[in-house]
Amino acid sequence: MTFWRSFFVAASLLAAPLSLAHAQTVKAKNVVLVHGAWADGSSWSEVIPILQAAGLNVTAVQNPLSSLADSVEATKRVLAEQDGPTVLVAHSWGGTVISQVGTDPKVSGLVYVAARAPDANEDFVALSKQFPAGPARAGVVERDGYTKLSEDAFLKYFANGVKPEQAKELYAVQWPTAASIFAGRTTEAAWHSKPSWYAVSKNDYTINPDLERFLAKRMNATTIEIDAGHLSLVSHPKEVANLILEAAGYGRS
């Protein structure tokens, strides 16, 4: 571990709040799912039926990925439609969105799935540089201010562990992502005040697994590690759904 990685981990442990995830879990009847970059709401299609079978009301945000502000507003609109306690869940870059929106009184808990979890006003790009970059980054192609992943990078490094035919379908619906959103900074960090859960992807080639572990420790999240690539919500939906059910105060399915 480099000096800077040691420094960041030590600082996070000193600054970490008392664990909220082990506090009394509020039983929630709603789940709002926020997808990340280079994806759309269909990335949750394997998780949604499991949650619905458990009796939860589930809504997937169609995250526009045009700016942090646009994505926050889209999530707020969906959250406003929920009646009662709601678990807010995010994958990948969507973690930035729920860290901002999650202070809403309706939100009873936060679940991060191989996701960013920035602190308020944090330069997350600088933080992520303290950890080796995943090979997926080399496949980012930018045009007119929007980015996509090349087919090779998407299939090999973004969707590693996903069935090949399913990975190709996800590549086909890949949503263009504004290059500017990755440097966007939140003004809130909801995980300071809301119980949080985190699913680390042990074989992630998009976000470094050690960065995911750092983020989970920093927020004192209830954490699981999944033998999966970045798209654990597709390749291991049962494990991801079970973590969400736990956050919602339900028994595991």
Order of alpha helices (4+ residues) and beta strands (2+ residues): alpha-beta-alpha-beta-alpha-beta-alpha-beta-alpha-beta-beta-alpha-beta-beta-alpha-beta-alpha-alpha
